[in-house]
């Protein structure tokens, strides 16, 4: 089947690096792809508040509590920006949440791992948010305007989160042996899940073809993962942390690090709902979503009253 005139016009606009806006013509598959990607991104931001929220009352200082509270507030804001961007594509917030609760919609595998110690909060900030930044910087140039604009502020805030996490790890590596061991243990547990955040190899990613064609995606999963590794390994070495990969070595020819094979069976297990904390994360989200129903109902009633009184 040959493309229609409107489909040709759409692709020409994309090829010229012009943003697609909500009222522009777009292929249905483009719209559905964006809904899947943006809603998954929004769900990840909101679910990602849970492993860190667990440590607010146990942070080691008032300063650490304030920083962690501010960070968690940022993540909630990121979810709001992204849900709002997805809504411009004709899906409601309620439908996106229903898809999350039913298991139809996914969120990042990384948030199904437990945060066992304070060092985990450092690892999450440094590694998880660091991986997110590498991926999200390229999304500032994604073809859909509302998504690209949301990413500008999100990236700026994520850069602070990464610094916060690295500061925690650096301080612990200057501490007593028990603190250094705690930091290394967190590194050992979060390194590989952080690499999985970029998704499977592009040859195994079913959505990559159209994503590149439509310029929703600018860089491949493997390219972004490589960039993260090359950036993070020197940071770890600087503070004395060992990367838990016996196959990691510098490759002079490609001017980057070769690394060991990722456990993709574990990745598939986690995103299929069988990770260490999948059920806990979802039960928590469902519980508080249901308990907050009265707030949404009151807001809707107030909005209706305002409209009726105009």
ChimeraX attribute file (.defattr): number of C-alpha atoms within 10 A of each C-alpha:
attribute: neighborCount
match mode: 1-to-1
recipient: residues
	/A:1	3
	/A:2	6
	/A:3	9
	/A:4	9
	/A:5	8
	/A:6	12
	/A:7	14
	/A:8	12
	/A:9	14
	/A:10	18
	/A:11	19
	/A:12	12
	/A:13	15
	/A:14	19
	/A:15	13
	/A:16	8
	/A:17	14
	/A:18	16
	/A:19	18
	/A:20	18
	/A:21	15
	/A:22	17
	/A:23	8
	/A:24	8
	/A:25	13
	/A:26	17
	/A:27	12
	/A:28	9
	/A:29	10
	/A:30	14
	/A:31	17
	/A:32	14
	/A:33	15
	/A:34	19
	/A:35	21
	/A:36	15
	/A:37	17
	/A:38	21
	/A:39	27
	/A:40	21
	/A:41	18
	/A:42	26
	/A:43	24
	/A:44	20
	/A:45	23
	/A:46	21
	/A:47	21
	/A:48	23
	/A:49	19
	/A:50	19
	/A:51	21
	/A:52	22
	/A:53	16
	/A:54	14
	/A:55	19
	/A:56	17
	/A:57	11
	/A:58	13
	/A:59	17
	/A:60	11
	/A:61	9
	/A:62	12
	/A:63	10
	/A:64	15
	/A:65	16
	/A:66	12
	/A:67	16
	/A:68	22
	/A:69	17
	/A:70	12
	/A:71	21
	/A:72	21
	/A:73	13
	/A:74	19
	/A:75	22
	/A:76	17
	/A:77	16
	/A:78	25
	/A:79	23
	/A:80	18
	/A:81	21
	/A:82	23
	/A:83	24
	/A:84	20
	/A:85	25
	/A:86	25
	/A:87	18
	/A:88	16
	/A:89	17
	/A:90	12
	/A:91	16
	/A:92	14
	/A:93	15
	/A:94	9
	/A:95	11
	/A:96	22
	/A:97	19
	/A:98	14
	/A:99	15
	/A:100	19
	/A:101	15
	/A:102	11
	/A:103	13
	/A:104	11
	/A:105	16
	/A:106	20
	/A:107	21
	/A:108	21
	/A:109	24
	/A:110	22
	/A:111	27
	/A:112	25
	/A:113	17
	/A:114	20
	/A:115	21
	/A:116	13
	/A:117	15
	/A:118	20
	/A:119	23
	/A:120	27
	/A:121	27
	/A:122	27
	/A:123	29
	/A:124	28
	/A:125	28
	/A:126	27
	/A:127	26
	/A:128	25
	/A:129	24
	/A:130	25
	/A:131	25
	/A:132	21
	/A:133	22
	/A:134	18
	/A:135	24
	/A:136	20
	/A:137	17
	/A:138	17
	/A:139	23
	/A:140	22
	/A:141	21
	/A:142	26
	/A:143	23
	/A:144	23
	/A:145	16
	/A:146	21
	/A:147	25
	/A:148	20
	/A:149	16
	/A:150	18
	/A:151	22
	/A:152	15
	/A:153	13
	/A:154	21
	/A:155	22
	/A:156	12
	/A:157	17
	/A:158	23
	/A:159	16
	/A:160	17
	/A:161	27
	/A:162	22
	/A:163	16
	/A:164	22
	/A:165	23
	/A:166	23
	/A:167	15
	/A:168	20
	/A:169	31
	/A:170	19
	/A:171	14
	/A:172	22
	/A:173	20
	/A:174	12
	/A:175	13
	/A:176	9
	/A:177	11
	/A:178	11
	/A:179	17
	/A:180	20
	/A:181	16
	/A:182	19
	/A:183	26
	/A:184	23
	/A:185	18
	/A:186	22
	/A:187	24
	/A:188	17
	/A:189	16
	/A:190	21
	/A:191	18
	/A:192	20
	/A:193	23
	/A:194	23
	/A:195	22
	/A:196	22
	/A:197	19
	/A:198	23
	/A:199	19
	/A:200	17
	/A:201	15
	/A:202	15
	/A:203	10
	/A:204	9
	/A:205	12
	/A:206	10
	/A:207	11
	/A:208	17
	/A:209	13
	/A:210	14
	/A:211	19
	/A:212	14
	/A:213	13
	/A:214	19
	/A:215	20
	/A:216	24
	/A:217	20
	/A:218	19
	/A:219	16
	/A:220	18
	/A:221	22
	/A:222	16
	/A:223	13
	/A:224	21
	/A:225	22
	/A:226	19
	/A:227	16
	/A:228	21
	/A:229	22
	/A:230	16
	/A:231	16
	/A:232	16
	/A:233	15
	/A:234	12
	/A:235	15
	/A:236	16
	/A:237	11
	/A:238	9
	/A:239	15
	/A:240	15
	/A:241	21
	/A:242	13
	/A:243	18
	/A:244	16
	/A:245	14
	/A:246	8
	/A:247	12
	/A:248	14
	/A:249	12
	/A:250	13
	/A:251	11
	/A:252	9
	/A:253	7
	/A:254	8
	/A:255	9
	/A:256	15
	/A:257	19
	/A:258	16
	/A:259	15
	/A:260	13
	/A:261	9
	/A:262	14
	/A:263	11
	/A:264	13
	/A:265	8
	/A:266	15
	/A:267	20
	/A:268	15
	/A:269	13
	/A:270	21
	/A:271	16
	/A:272	13
	/A:273	16
	/A:274	14
	/A:275	20
	/A:276	14
	/A:277	16
	/A:278	18
	/A:279	13
	/A:280	13
	/A:281	19
	/A:282	17
	/A:283	13
	/A:284	12
	/A:285	18
	/A:286	15
	/A:287	10
	/A:288	10
	/A:289	13
	/A:290	9
	/A:291	10
	/A:292	11
	/A:293	11
	/A:294	11
	/A:295	10
	/A:296	11
	/A:297	11
	/A:298	11
	/A:299	12
	/A:300	12
	/A:301	12
	/A:302	12
	/A:303	11
	/A:304	11
	/A:305	11
	/A:306	10
	/A:307	9
	/A:308	8
	/A:309	6
	/A:310	5
